[in-house]
Amino acid sequence: MTIPVSPQRRFGRTRRFVLAFLVILALTVGLFFIASVLFEADPDGHKVRDWLSASRYGLFVWRLTIYTGLCWAWFYVVRPQVVKKSPGQSLHRLEWMAAGFIIVIEFAAWRSVLA
């Protein structure tokens, strides 16, 4: 037996889906536009590579800021609610996997400096 869904609720779901699709489409088109402008300005990528090398410390501070915000949100907002619902080792494993992923990302970002 199926529960009937009101047309207003169905329209709301459809509207949210269409809105999400349009936002993703707009972001994709915007990123392709930015990439094409950058490719026209610097086809070999030397200027971008030089800029990334020159500003690596500022970008590292930016990433540390993002990591700090994510850790704060996880440990003080999300984790207490998750521990109430599902305590266990899988949560600890997930946290260690996230920390390992961040370390791998940082090694990849600093590979030219470390080599």
Residue, then its C-alpha position, 0 to 999 in steps of 0.5 A: m500500500t502506497i501513501p499518497v503524496s500531495p501535489q504541493r509536496r511533490f512540486g517542492r521536491t521537484r523545485r529543490f531538485v531543479l534548483a540544485f541542478l541549476v546551481i551545479l550547472a551554473l558553477t560548472v559553466g563558471l569554472f569552465f569560463i574561468a579555466s578558459v580565461l586562464f588558459e588564454a592568458d597563460p597557455d603553458g601554465h608557468k605564471v600559475r605555477d610561479w604564483l602557486s609557488a610564491s604564495r604556498y605559505g599563504l595557501f597553507v595558512w588558508r588550508l589550516t584555517i579551513y581544517t581548524g574550522l572543520c575540526w571545531a565543527w566536528f568536535y563541538v557540533v556534530r560529534p556529540q550528536v553522533v556519539k549519542k546515536s552510534p557509539g563504537q569503533s567505526l567513528h574512531r576509524l572514520e576520524w583517523m581516515a579523515a586525518g590521514f586524508i588531510i595528511v596525504i593532501e598536504f604531502a601532495a601540496w608540498r611535494s615540490v618543496l619536499a623533493 
